[in-house]
Amino acid sequence: MIDQDTIVALATPSGAGAIAVIRLSGNDAISIADSCFRSIKSKKTLSAQKTHTIHLGHIIDGNKTIDEVLVSVFKNPNSYTGEDVVEVSCHGSNYIQQEIIQLFLRKGCRMATAGEFTLRAFLNGKLDLSQAEAVADLISSENEASHQIAMQQMRGGFSSEIAKLREELLNFASLIELELDFAEEDVEFADRTQFKELVERISFVLKRLIDSFAVGNVIKNGIPVAIVGEPNVGKSTLLNALLNEERAIVSEIAGTTRDTIEDEISIGGIGFRFIDTAGIRETKDVVESIGIKKTFEKIDQAQVVIYLFDSTQFKTLGSQFKVELEKIKNKYPQKPLIIIANKVDKLSNEDISSLKSQISNLELLSAKKGIGVDELKDKLLSFVNTGALRNNDTIVTNSRHYDSLLKALDEIEKVKHGLQSGLSGDLLAIDIRQALYHFGEITGEITNDDLLGNIFANFCIGK
């Protein structure tokens, strides 16, 4: 059921600023705003104005003028929520914001809950559920790739693909259900050859969407990269070079980094979260030991590991570096490992050739001079399959959608097996219904209050 209350909330971030926007939605939104609004140049009322118009005036509380504002009017059904919507652009004083909101509450509004404007847009058919979820992704997007995917999903790219498959499957399901009504006459309304082709195509699309989640999850949440190595080999300097700022403390004293330091940058539109860890070495320092323990915990969480060593120390400590490197390789054999020789600006060409001959797939770098930093960024970007992104393919980023796709594929595989084995129509219909159910879960044709509560609880107030 759609709540009939008229709701109000601050649609811009809380705190002082140049302006703030206060949003109302509901049957009484325009009349409530009208009762507090006085036009500057005429006696016009908001209810008499056309939709999608803006009006200059004052918000009045009795004889008290609170602020000079611009009021935008959006009449149903041509609004974000599908209801009457009013947006009041006032000055960004905290005091003014609260005075106006409190006034609207006294006039009959109630405070909106998290995501309630978007929930109403979904319930009124302005957005399907996957598009509504994309609104939250768009708000939280922090790099070009996540923004691009959220925009595509909000425009209905993902849901339209699912809806098309669901419609085709539903048409065949209807024919099979019809066959059940004429079971005694042994007729087939659904062409089994065409149905097999459809099931194969649906299976192919579902697998592609499921596979895209690996890329989508990376794009949405970023790739954690652990920078590890012996103390004082330049890990903090490398982090600073990658971030292009003095984020980590750099010192000649070994063990300066006693804890992990994290920061994120965007490379080619993809977010990478770099973790500068405490140096790995045997130590009796209790605090440093805790830092080293945390290093291995961070490597566990990382998707890519950068092992850094001081190339100027390789002649004397090379065997020690190799031992530590083997430890990481053996402990994390599945993780991509980038081996980097730092401070190569201090080496001769002969020394560099010697290094390359002893360690395969070695990257050369001078974090302090910035040599090799761009090449490292390209290397990191190569671990992300951005082909689908470049081709504007549908990419799944939502774990709820991923789960529903897996369940739908499982049911489609059952249908495929049933067709191959000549399963009766009534049993085929059961698996088809289940597949349709999971398709409907994604777009919101099938939903429940608990699911909606979980989804919209993660939205911000005012959206």
Secondary structure, DSSP 8 states (H G I E B T S, - for coil): ----S-EEEE-S-SS-EEEEEEEEESTTHHHHHHHHEEESSS---GGGS-SSEEEEEEEEETTEEEEEEEEEEE-TTSSSSSS-EEEEEEEE-HHHHHHHHHHHHHTT-EE--TTHHHHHHHHTTSS-HHHHHHHHHHHH--SHHHHHHHHHHHTTHHHHHHHHHHHHHHHHHHHHHHHHHTGGGT---S-HHHHHHHHHHHHHHHHHHHHHHHHHHHHHH-EEEEEEESTTSSHHHHHHHHHTS--S---SSTT---S-EEEEEEETTEEEEEEE----S----HHHHHHHHHHHHHHHH-SEEEEEEEGGGHHHHHHHHHHHHHHHHHH-TTS-EEEEEE-GGGS-HHHHHHHHHHSTTEEE-BTTTTBTHHHHHHHHHTTS--HHHHTT------HHHHHHHHHHHHHHHHHHHHHHTT--HHHHHHHHHHHHHHHHHHHTSS--HHHHHHHHTTS-TT-
